[in-house]
Amino acid sequence: MPNLTHVWAEPDLYLLADEDLVASCERVTRKICPIEKSPEPVLFPEKPWEGVGPDGRVTSLQDPYYGTVLYDPEHRLFRCWYNAYDRFQNRVSAPPYGSQNYSCCYAESSDGIHWEKPVVGAVLHDGSLENNLVRFREDAAEGSSNLGEQVWNVLPYSAPDSEDRFVASLFTHYDDPLFPTGITFCYSPDGVRWRMHYPPPLMLEGDCHGLMWDPVQRCYILTTRSHQHMNLCRRWGRPWKRHIAMTRSRDLIHWTATETILEVDEKDPEDAQLYLMYIIPYGHAYLGQLLMFYGHEMTLDTQLALSRDLRTWQRVGDRQPVLERGEDGSWDCKHVALTHNPPHPEGGRMRFWYGGKNAPHYQAGYGALGTGTLRRDGFVCLEAGDEEGIVNTIPFRPPRPNSACWIILNVDASDGEVLVEVTDVDGRPLDRVTKADCEPIRGDHTRVVVNFPTTPGNFFDRGNFLRFAQDIRLRFYLRNAKLYAFKLNNYSPVWPQKD
C-alpha cells in the first residue's frame, strides 16, 4: 500500500460542500470558492523536448502539462512528473528518439514554486541523453505506444518485500489482436528508473484516467471511460459522450468490473462532456476533481463533485468551476486541468498545481504548469451578511447515550461573529447549550472550538466537552461570516433518505 505523506480523509470533519448536511437555512448564500491562481506558470517549456520550437517559440504543444506533484519527506523535495506533447517533435522524431508522441519529463523543487530539471539520462533525444525525459515503456510492449509515454498518475508505493517506492499508470498500445490497448502500471525504487507490468491489468479501458489510494477502504481507485459503456451506447442507439467510470483493486492486478458512476445530464450544456475525474478522500466524503469539456469551443475547466459512497455523486456549487480558465489572451485561457495528487498543506491553506494552455483542445499552442492555493477545507462556504443567517444541520446520533463530543468550526468571522446552538431533532434548543450560552466566535479560524459556560460539578456535561443522551442537531447563527466546515466527533449523521 502507499506510504502517503498526507491524508485529507477525516471521518468527523463535515464539509459544507455536501448539500445533504444542511436541513434548512435562512439568509445565507452557498458559494463555491475557486482556487486562487498565481498569475504566471511555475514550470514552463524551455527545451525542444518540452515544446520549444526551432525558432524559440512555444506554439506546438497539443495539451497542457498534465502531471503529478508529490512531496517526498525523505528528501524534502517536491517531485513532478509532467507530460509534453509537442506536435513538431512528433513529426520529426522517430525511434529511438524521445518525443515520439507524449513524453514524460521530471522536475524537482524545494518549495513547489521554483523548479529544477535534473538530467535523467534515460531517453535519447537528438543524439543526446542530457535531458529530463523519463522512460516507462519496456520491450515487453512491442511497437510504439498509442499515446506515447503519457503518464497520468504517480503514487507513493510500499509493497511488502519490495524496494519500489512509486507506482505509475499509463495507457499503452500492444501488438495483440484481442487486447490492442489497455491501462498498465510501472514500478520504481526512485521515481526515475521504471519497469512496466505486462500484460496490462485493465484491457481496453480508456486513455484518460485517474489513479488514487483510498485510505478509508484501503484500496486503489481508478476512474476512466468505460469501454463497455461505449458498447452499450451503440446497442441502445444513444450518442456516446465522455463519462466517468470507476474500478477498484487491492493489488493493482485484480480489478472490479468497471462501473459508470457519473454522466452529463439535463443541467449541463448540450455540448458538455465529462472528460476526466481524479478523486480525493477528504473529510467525511470523496471529492472529485471533474474536468469538463465543452465541444463547441473545445475548452476545458475543472468543477467539483462529491460523494459519500463513490457511487452517488453531487455536482457541487451549482456546477461553477473550482479551477477557472484565465482571461482571454492569458497563458491558460482555454484549458486548465488539476494535477493528479492531493493538495499539499501550507498552514491554513492548501496548494494545488494545474496544467494550462492558451489554445483549444487538441490544437497546438502554449502550455505550462501553474499553481494556486485554497483555504483548508474551503471548497464551499455558507455566507451571511449584515442580516443574521441561520443554518440547521441534519440530525446526529450518538453511538451510545452520553457519548462525549467537541464542536469545532472552520469559519471566517473577521468582520462578524458566529454563534452555535444545540437542539433536539425537532429544533428545540437544549438547556445550557443555547445561542445565548455560546461564547461568540470572532476572527478567522480553520479550527476553533465552540465553548459554552461551565460551572463546578458539570464540566464534563457542558463546555467544549459535551455529552448528550439523544439525537441532536447543530444550529449556526452567522453575521458577516463564512462557514466552511465543522467537526463533531463520536456522533454519526442521520442522512436524509433519497428516492
MOTAJO-V904325 format. One record per helix or strand of 3 or more residues. SS is the DSSP state (helix for helix, strand for strand). FROM is the first residue (numbers start at 0). TO is the last residue. Records with the same first field share a line. If there is no record, write none. Layout:
SS=FROM-TO ; FROM-TO
This chain:
strand=12-14 ; 21-25 ; 28-31 ; 66-71 ; 76-85 ; 101-108 ; 150-155 ; 165-172 ; 180-187 ; 209-213 ; 218-223 ; 243-248 ; 258-261 ; 271-282 ; 284-293 ; 298-306 ; 312-314 ; 334-337 ; 343-345 ; 348-356 ; 366-374 ; 379-383 ; 388-392 ; 395-397 ; 402-404 ; 406-422 ; 440-448 ; 465-467 ; 471-478 ; 480-487 ; 490-492
helix=18-20 ; 47-49 ; 86-91 ; 226-235 ; 316-318
